[in-house]
Amino acid sequence: MVITRRTFFKYTGATALTLYATTAAGEKVALAAIPGGTLDPADVSKFVTPLLIPPVMPRAGTISLRGGKNADYYEISVRQGQQQILPAAFPMTTVWGYGAKTSAGKKGLLLHNAPSLTIEATWNRPVRVKWINELVDPEGNYLPHLLPVDPTLHWANPPGGLSGRDTRPTFSTTPGRYSGPVPIVTHVHGAVGVGDESDGYAEAWYLPAAGNIPAGYATEGTWYDFFKGKAASSYGATWSPGSATFQYPNNQRAATLWYHDHTLGMTRLNVYAGPAGFFLVRGGPDGDKAVKDVRTNTVAVLPGPAPTEGDKFPPNKMYYEIPIAIQDRSFNADGSLFYPDTREFFDGATGPFVPDTDLSPIWNPEFFGNTIMVNGNTWPFQTVEQRRYRFRFLNGCQSRFLSLDFAQIPGVEVWMIGNEGGFLAAPVNLTASGNRLLMGLAERADLIVDFTNVPVGNWVLGNVGPDEPFGGGEPGGDFDAADPDTTGQVMEFRVVPALAPDPTTPPQFLVLPAVTPLPAETVTRPLALMEMMSMSWDGPAEAMLGAVDPDGTPEHRMWVEPVSENPAVGATEVWEFYNFTADAHPMHVHEVSFEVVNRQGLVTNEDGETEPPARLDGNARGPEPWESGRKDTVVAYPGEVTRIRATFTNPGQFVWHCHIVEHEDNEMMRPYRIGPVQPGQPA
């Protein structure tokens, strides 16, 4: 039995749940406990809380844009509050959540929750949102972060002032956690064609308009003022302190998007605290009404309805289309969120730390919660009829790859019809290939799950992804599946007889709207995914991106370095992600939806890492069936180059990064620019 250094250190230290391995003789043995907070997940009751189906975010009104076009307008803030995430017998949890400040209609639900209410957008109808930072107490004073902020990273750094914001500060002694006001900036993940001023650029954050901001603190990020001026000139929006107003054109394919915080060096903490929600684009030439029934060549009937604005809450009607956000968390016995406050949690490193070494004292290279949370509750249940449902799944975990396992639900049939970029080229029968679906961080899956032939009773949706960094392969052979008693369970379906005949089209008869191929590329960019090992400890100091030079050698680049990826406006390029690490990385490119072209093996060393200089090994293989169509996040496996094709149409400054948020927060993110430098933009 081989236990890597990373696995050994990662799972020694606390007693929460147990990770198992199998010896060569087939014997199951305990390795250690997956660490967490003071609440043992084995003590948390499962399947006692009904699944929260997120209501629809109420609009503040309708506004007329320049040129006469109408747009939906929202005022959405982030607030701190308490929420019953654990079962009712346990204490409540303090979290942050987005919610509407005002509603144009009397029925609008003014609820701040984690996850947040769903923004329903219509194709080609813009949405304008005033995003407000209200992380303040009742007296208007700022609230400190719920979680430990490491100030030694390259981060927003408000105490650095105007000259030191958005930097990696220097210290004479190892600092403690930051306890000042919290910066935020919201990114709608998957929004295509949005202006850079509205994309949630990591250096465009802002503090709350609190009354006690310390003297000398920067209240906005480096790019905030530039984007503020651009928003005013582009669409006439006036930004006020503690807020930013963004606009989304929604002229992309109908798709499942989501929104979350994207602050420099703090995304892992801000999102873990709660603020995230679905953003659904509906209609248009690639929407539901473009799906045909091959038997009649008429519009197909997909499962529905979904929640709509103004629905009662709790609802008084049945929903057959449901968004499902899966996240992992750990808790303390008092109900509070647990997130590690020392690097020792990951691999036993006890210092010395910055400034005496290159190790940050608090940042952890990955984090795996020991409970599963679905739509804001641990291990909920959902009552379903013996009929078809449409579930829009999101992997919203920190570092955890999910492998959703429907195989333990007898008689179920599962078809995938869409991913991040909308409908696939054709429905994919997951039941025919084991009833499992791998989901990388931030990936979405639009599934039709048919319970028609499932016996009445209670059945659990499983997860056979690993409780550790994912390097590819299958459970049982290439890695140990998640603990079957805790993180190996997602939620329970309680199957009951159908209330009426199912009017929906069986998925095997669906004809999905055609996906227009992107033009041929004119540029190919070889890019590198790397892990920078510490000079003072046998472990990583940071995760990094870079380029691959012509002879195949990776060259790392820091966030602060000048833009090196600069597509021309209108250009189509192939980006090649050469993975030089032992882990898979979910790579996300802002602003575009792309095609997955192929993957190809590389020559690796004995640890399974790409051996520099990078050399191709074997033939390329095409994308997986569920990767057809368009995507915004792709899994780049170790020992391979993963190729994507994108057309860059909208000029501006954006980012590309790994969506393991712990990686993203410590250098595994890079700025890129479409087109020329903008007059007046920050250096």
N, C-alpha and C positions, 0 to 999 in steps of 0.2 A: 504494500500500500504506500503510495507516494503522497505526502502532504507538503505542499509548497510552503516556503517561508511566509508568503502573504496569507495563506489560509491559516497557518499555525498561529501567527501573531494576531490575526484579525479576530479569531474566535477563542481567545483566552482572556479572561478578565472579569466576566460577570456571569450571573446565573439567571438566564431568562428562558430560553428554549434550547433544545439540543440539536446540533448538527451531526449527522451520521455519515459514515463512509463504509464502503464494502471492501473487505480484504480479498486477496486473490482466491481464497477458498470459499468466497461467497458469504462470509460471516459479517453481519451488520454490527459495527462497533461505534460507540459514541466518541466523537473527537473532543468537543468542548461545547460551551454554551454561547449562543449568539447574544452579545451584550446589548443592553438597553437601559431603561430607567429602573426605578424601584418597583414598578408594577410588572409582575410576572404575567406574560400573555396567556399562560395556561390557566390563570385564574379569571380570565375575561370570558363571560358567557357569550356563546355564539348563537346567531340566528334568532335573537329575541327582539331586535329592532327592525321595524319595516324600512325598506329602502326609501330614502328621500328622492323623489323625482323632482329635479330642480324646476321651479316655476320660471316664468318668462319675466325678464327685466322690464319694468314699465318705462315707457318713454316720457321724457319731460315735455315733449311737444314736437311739432313739425316746423322746420324752418325753410325759407326760400333761399337758394344759393344764387350766386351770380349767374346770369343766363336763364333764370326762371325755374331751374330744376329744384324739386323738393328733396329734403333729407330728413331722416329721423334723428332727433336730438335727445341725448341722454345727459344727465348729471349724476355721476357715479363716484362715490367716495370709498376709501378704505378706513375702517374703524376697528377698534378693539372691543371685544365682547366675550361673553361666555356662551358655550355651546355644549349640548349633551352629545359628545362624540362616542364616549364609552356607553355601555348599557345603563339604563336608568338607575340601577342600584349603585353606580359609581359616581364620584364627584364630576362636576362639569369641568370643561377644559377652556382655558382662556386662549382665544385665537384672534386672528385678523380676518376680516371678510369684506369683499366689495358689496355695495348695495346702492340702490337709487336714493337720492336725496329728495327727489320730488317726482310727482307723476301728473301727467296731463289728465288722466282719468281718475274717477273716484274709486275704482276698483284696483288701482295700481298697488302692488305689494311693496311697501317700503321696508324691506328686510335685508339686513346685512348678514351674510352667512358664508360658511366655508364648506364646500365650494359655493360659489356665488350663483345668482340667477343667470339664466341663459339669455343672451342677446340674440334675438331673431332678426336677421337681416334679409332683405329682398334683393335679388340680383339686379345690378345696375342702379340701385337706389342707394345713394350715399348714407352713411351713418356718421354723425358727429358726436363725440363724447368729450365732455369736460371731466377729466380724471382728477380727483381731489384727494390730497393727503390729509386725512383727519385723524392721524395717530396722536391724539391729544387727550388729556383728561378733562373732566367737566369744567375745570377752571381755565381751560385753554392752554395749559402747559404741556410741553411735549411728553410723550411716553417713551421710555427706553425700549430697546428691543426685548422681545420675549426670550431670545436665544443668544448664545455667545458669539459676538462679532469679533473676528480676528483682525486687528488693525495693522498687521504686518503684511497683508496682501496688497496687491495693486487694486485699490478699491475706491469708492466714492470719496471717502476721507473728508467729510465736512470740517473737522477741526484743522485741516491744513490751510483753510482760508482760500482766497482767490488764487494764490500762487501755488498752493500745495494740494488743491482738490484733484481728484482723479489721478493720484500718484501712489506709488509704493513708498511710504514714509520711512525715514531712518530713525533709529532709536539708540540711546546709549545703554539702556538696560531693557530686558525683556518686558514688554508691556502686558497689562491685563486686558480684559475684554472692554470694548468700547461701550459706553453707557449713555451716549448723547442722543439727540433727535435722529429719527430714522428717515433716510431718503428712500423714495420709491420712483419708479417710472414704469408704465404699463406697456406691454408688447402684446399685440394680437398675433398669435403664432399661426402662421399660414396665410396671413393677409398678403395678397399679390397686387402689385401696382400701387401700393401706398406711398405717399411722399415720405422722404426720410425724416421730416419733422414730426411725423405721426407714427413712426415705426417703433418707438420706445427704445431709442438708442441709449446704450448703457451709460454714457456720459451726459445724458440730458435729464438726470434725476432732479428732484426738488424735495426740500424739507416741508413739514407742515407749517402753516402760518401761525406758529405758536408764539406766546408772549414772553417766553423765557429762553429763546435761542441764545447760547453764550456769545459774548462779544468775540468778533474775529472769525466766527464760523462762516464757511460758504453755505449759502442757502439754496443754491442751484448748481448743477453740474456745468462743466466746461462748455457744452454745446447748447445749453438751455436758451440763452439769450439769442443765439443765432437762429435756432429753430422757432423761437417766439416771433422774431421778425419775419421769418419765412411764412409762418402760419398766418400772420396778419396780411401779408401781401398776396399769398396764394388763395386764401379763402375767407379772409376778413375776420378771423377769430382773434379775440383779445384774451391773452393769458393773464391771470391774476396770481398773486403770491400763494404758494401752496397748491398750485394746480397747473395743468396743461390741457389744452383742447386739441384733440386729434380728429382727423377725418379719414374715413375708409371708403373707397369708391365702390367696392363690392361688384366689380365687373369681371370677376374671375368665375371659374366653374363653381356651381353649387357644391358645397363641401362642409365638412366638420372642422371648424377652427376652434381655438381656445385662447383665452387671455390670461396673462400672469405677469408678475413683476419681472423686471430685467435690469435691476440696478447693478452697476459695476462692482464685482467682488462680493456681492451680497445676495445674489439670486437664490442660492441654496437655502438661505435663512428666511428670506422674505416669503418665498413660495411655501416653505415648510410651515410657516406660521399660519397659512391658510388662504391667502387671496389668489383665487383662480376661478375660472368659469368657462362655460361653452359659449361659442359664437358661431351660429349656424347661418350659412348663406343658402337661401332657397330660391328656386325658380330659374328662369332663363333657359337657353337652348340646351343646357346640360342638367336641368333639374328633374324632379320627379315625373313631371308630365311628359318628359322626353323618353321615358322608359316604356317600352312596348311589350305587349303579350304576343309571343310568336304565333300562338294558336289562332289569334283573331286579327293581328296587326292593328290592334287598338291600344289605347293607353292602359298600361298595366296598373293593377291596384297593389300598392305597397302597404305594409302594416301601418296603421295609424288609428286615432289621432295622436299627435304629440301635444304637450302643453302649449297653450296660447296665452297671449297677454289678456289679463282680466279674469282668468280662471280663478275659481274659489281656492282658498288654501286653508286647510287641507283640501285636496280636490274632491269633487263630487261626481267625477266621471272616470271611466277606465282609459288608461293610456296604453297604446300598443307600440308606440315609438318612444324609446327611453334612452337618454344619454347616461353613460355609466363611466365615472372617473374612478380609477383604481389608484390608490396611493398607499405607501407604507409609512408607518409612524411607530414611535415608541413613547411610552408614557411613564410617569411616576405615580406612586400610590395616591397622591393627592389630586390626580386627574390632569396635572400639567404635562405639556409636551416635554419629552426628553430629546435633547440633541447634545452630542459630546462637547465638552468644554476643554478638552485637552487632546493633543496629538497621540498621547499614550493609548487612547481608546483604539486606534487603528492598528498599530503594530508595536506597541510597548515603548515607544520613544519617550523618554522622560527628560530630555534636554542634555546639554544646553541647547537653547533655541536662539532665534534672532535676538540680538545682533551678533552673538558669538558663533553661530553656525548659520547654515542656510535653511534650517527647519523652522517653519512657522509654528507657534506654540499651541494654537487652537485648531487650525484647519486640518480636516481629515480627508485623505484622498478619495475615499468612498464612504457612504453610509447606507446601511440596510436596517430599516425599521423591523421590529419583531412582531408587529401586528399589521393586518391588512385593513385598510379603511376604504369604503366604497361610498361615494357621494356624501362623505362627511360623517359616516358612522362605521364603527368596527363591525365587521362580519354581519351585515344585515341580511334580511330575507326579502324576497319579492314573490307575491302570489301571481301565478301565471295560469292562463287557461290552456286547454289542449288545442292550441292553434298557433299561428305564426306571429312572431314579434320581430320588431326591428330595434336592435341595440347599437348605439354609437359608442364604442369603447374608446377610452383614452388611457394610456399608460402615463400617469402623472407622478410616478415614483421618483425618488432621489437618484439612485444608482442601479436599481433593480430591473433587470430584464424579466418580463413576464412570459410564460408559456401557458396560455389559457387552455385548460384541459376539460373538454366537454365529454370525455370518454366515459366518465362515471355516471352519466345521465342516460339510462337505457332508453333506446328508441329515438333519441334526439337527432335532428338533422340540422346541420349548420352550413350556411352559405355566406361567403363574403362578397359584397357587391360594391364596396367602396373603401378608399383609404384617405390619406390626408388631402389629396387633390381632387376628391370627388369620386364619381363612379369609375369602376374598373372598366377595362375593355370588354370583359365578359364575366359573368358570375363564376366564382370558384367554389367548388364543393369541398369544404374542409372535412366533412365526414368521410369522404372517400380516401383521405390521407391521414387518418388517425384521430380526427376530431380535435386537433390541437392547432393553436395559432401563436407563433412567436411575436411578441410586441416589444420593440425597443423603446427607450425613453422618449416620450412625446409623440410616438406614433399613434395613429387612430385607425380604427377598424369599424366599418359600417357592415353589420352582420344581420342576416335574417336567420333567426333561430326558431325552428319548427318543433313545437312541443306536442303536435297532434298525436303521435304514437308513444308519447312518454306516459308510463303508468301514473295514475293519481298517487301522489305522495310527495315527500320532501327529498330533493336531490341537490348535491353540492357542486358548484362550479369550482374546479381545482386550478392550481398553478403548479406546474412542474419545472418552472425556471429555477435557477440556483439561488441560494442564500449567500452568494459571494459574487465577485466580478465574473462576468460572462465572457467566455472565449470562443463560443460557437459549439456546435455539436448537439448531441441528444442526451436527455437525462438517463441515468443508469449506466451509461457507457463512458461518456465524455465528462460528465459532472454529476454530482449528487443533486437530486431534486430538492425543492424546498421542503421544510419540515412538514410532514403530512398532517400534523395536529394543529398547526398554526399558520405559517405563511404559505403552506400548500393548499389552503382553503381561501376562497375569495368571498363567496356569498352563497346563499341557499335559494333555490327556486322551489316554491310550494305549488305543485301542479294540481289544478282542480279541473272538473269538466268544463267544456266550453259553454258559454252562455247562449251562443247563437252560432249558426254556420259561419265558417271563415270565408269572407269574400275576397281574400287576397290572392294574388297570382302566385302559384308555386314557383320558387326561384329558378328551377331548371327551364322555365318557359320565358324568363325575362330576357329582353334584348336591350342592353344598356346603350346610352348614346355614344356615338363614335368619338374616339379620342383623336384629335388632330395632331399628327406628328410634328415635332419641332423641326425647324430647318437644320440642314447639315452644319456642323460646327466649322468655324474658321480658326479657332484657337484651342489648343489642348494645354491644360495647366496641371503639371504633376505637383501634388501637395503632400505634406508629410504630417502624420499623427505620431506624436512621440511622448515619452515619459522621461523627465529629467530626474536622474537619481541624485540623492543627496551626497555631498562630498564628506559628510560627517556621520552618516547613519545608513544602514543597509535598508533603504526604503526611498520612495519617491519624494522629492522636494516640491515638484509641481508637474502638471501635465501641460503639454505644449503642442502648438501647431507650427508649420513652417512650409518650406518648399523642398523639392527634390532637384538637385542640380543635374546637368546633362549626363554625368557619369553615374547617377543613381544614389548619390550621397545626400542624406537629409540635412537641411540647414534650418535650425530652429529660429523662430522669430517671436519676440515678446509683443504684448498688447501695445506698448508705447512706441514701437518702431513704426516708421512710415508705412502707408498703404503699399502693398506689393501686388495685390490682385485688383486690377483696374480694367474691367471689360468696357469696351466702347458701347455707347448707347445703340441698342438694336442688335448687338452682336450675339451670336450663339456660340457657346463654348462647352467643351467637355472638361470637367474637373475630375482629376484622378486622386483619390484618397489612398495614399500608400501608408498602410498601418505598420509601424515599427514597434508596436507594443504587444503584450501578451493578451490584451483584452479587446473585446469588440467595443466600438464607439458609435453611438447614434449621432450622425452628423446632420446639422440643420443649417440651411442657407436662407437667410432672410430675404424677403422681397420677391422671390421667384417660386414657381412650382417647376419641378424638373422631371425628366425621364431617367429611370435607372437603365443604364446602357448594358453593363455586364460587370462581372467580377472575374479576376484572374489570380491564380496562385503566384506566390513569390518564394524564392529560396529562403528557408528559415534556419535558425540555429537550434540547438538542443532544447532551448526553452520555448520553442514555438514562435519566436519573434523574428521578424524580417531581418535578414542578415545584410547590412550595408556592404557594398553598394547594392541597391535593389536590383534584382534580376528576375525576369518573368519565368514562371515555372508551370508549363502546361498550357492547355487551351482555355480560352475565356468561356464562361458559362453565362447564359442570359439571366435576366431578372426572374425572381420567383413569380408564380402566377398572380399572387396578391400584390405584387409590386407593379403591375401594369397600370397604364394611365399616368397620372401625375402624382408626385409626392413632394413633401418639403423636408422630410427627415429620412435618412437611410442608414442602415446598419453596415458599418465598415468592419469586416472581420479581421482578426490578426492573421498575418501571413498572406495577405491578399492586397490587391489594389481594387478599389471599388470605383466605378466610373459613372458619372451622372452627366446629363446634357441639359442646359438651361439657356433661355433667351433673356437677355438683360435689357429691358425696355425703358426703365424709368431712371433718370439720372439722380444721383445722390449718394450719401454715405450710409452704409449698412454694415452688418456683421455676419460672419459664419463661425460656427462653434460646435463643440461636442455638447450634447444635451444631458450627459451625466453632469448634474449641476455643480457638484463638487469640483469636477474638472474645469467646467466653464469659468468658475469663480477664481481659479488660480492659473491663468495664462492659456487655457485651451479655448481661446476665443481670439479672433482677429478681425479688425475692421477691413472692409473692402469698399471700393468706390466704383460706381457706374458713371462713366463719362468724366469730364474735366473737373478740376478743382473749382468749387463754387466761390465767387467773389465774397470775401469777408468771412469765410468759414474759419473755425479755429485751426491753429497750426497743428 
